[in-house]
Amino acid sequence: MHVLFSVKRLAFSDPFLPHRRRLFSWFSLGVVASLVLLSLFILGKSLRVPKVAVFVPQLNTVGANSSLASCPFLPFNTSHSSTSGSSSSNTSKSDEYKNSVKIIKEGSAVVVDGTNGVNHVLDETKVDKGLENYSFSSYLLSESSNKGKHEGDLVGKNSSRNVTVTRNEKMQGGLHEECDIFHGKWIRDESKPYYPLGSCPHIDRDFNCHLNGRPDAEYVKWRWQPYGCNIPSLNATDFLERLRGQRLVFVGDSLNRNMWESLVCILRESIRNKKRVFEISGRREFKKKGVYSFRFEDYNCSVDFVASPFIVQESTFKSKNGSFETLRLDLMDWTTTRYQDANIIVFNTGHWWTHEKTSKGEDYYQEGNHVHARLKVLDAYTRALTTWAKWVDRKINANQTQVFFRGYSVTHFWGGQWNSGGQCHKETEPIFNETYLQKYPSKMRALESVIQHMKTPVVYMNTSRLTDYRKDGHPSVYRKEYKKSMDQNSTALFEDCSHWCLPGVTDTWNELLYVSLLKYGRGTWKS
């Protein structure tokens, strides 16, 4: 008993026992931690992904007529250059974007949703020669939410944005998918226009310069050549085949009517039996406001025009002192039900915003029951576009309808405006010296800003710069109304330096529409 007691006493009184237990615990924890670290290292090796690269364009190489040119609202900071002198600032910026921009494999630009990850791969190009060979060619911009968006962000948080990033190709090579088709120059081309002069009976007489006595045909001898790529001519049969069973609608002012008549004539030229192309109501004059539809019977499709010069609603306001005309910046025009289910819609609005009443903005712009005593036209235009954008996001089914917005068409009045002696008569060739070109329209900067905040993808057709060159393409005095005024010795001898002779410049707009549909199109338009 005594011996056993002594042993137990020794076991309980050993001073080193707690230390041994503590050392054993530490050793066990160290082994476990080492195994965890080793496992993470091996896992990291097996899941290694290529390095992240953010494509940043050289903004100083983008022309003023680029879809992204001179726009302070764009989703990147234009104050930074891509030269070595700004590499540190660009690096710090790129660190900020790592969580919002991902590259599936080196050199692939992708559409990313900040919360849901990668949506779609847009383009693949190798980056072995560095960023200096890249530029933004053109874009589809959409944003599900502007929450968390910061100035200078390439892709804002919680946003989904489509951006086409491509390499600049040499002019003799490259594809139209890989360049800004609206950035280029006019080159001489002696080939025939899409339809012979004076051959299309559906042209507004005021646009038919040949029938109105214009003695030269120089205005049809120019072809648009984008920098960096060649684009296909408009294949009318292919266009109609892809449009089979569908509706294409132009919505806007008389410049979109100009474009609509051009496309009708181009497509009609490919039809053997011309009687199978007709305006469904039998009308031959299209100047009055309304809805016009040309049916191509052989293809069961139509090309329509909806007159809506402001897109938003013209209205009347009743006050104590009587009624007066207003423009409802907060309501869409009544014609929306006539085109919202179309397969392709080409919007425009611009020229009516330059008229005296809209330019002054006094007691004219209305929102709700309030008529603004004075509102600047650019502010009013932006509010109207915002109303349009909200309507598109709410009413247009993006799976069924593709939306385009054609940009502002530049005028060429010398010595006054359209109603004050402005002229463009005897102009027979484009502008070649770019110093004479006008600045990028502020209204188009506003448009780009609005488009960026839309959920629905919208293709912006930036036609401003390419039309700016063409001072030779307007009807000027070769219009029916001018001749009538001369015969009546009227003082109202207005030259038309806004619209375009047909055939002529607007045929190129439709050529670029065709290329854009092949570039961005869905369904039958996938090339």
Summary of the structure (lengths in Angstrom):
residues: 527
radius of gyration: 31.3
end to end distance: 100.1
largest distance: 143.6
contacts: 1572
relative contact order: 0.12
helix: 34%
strand: 19%
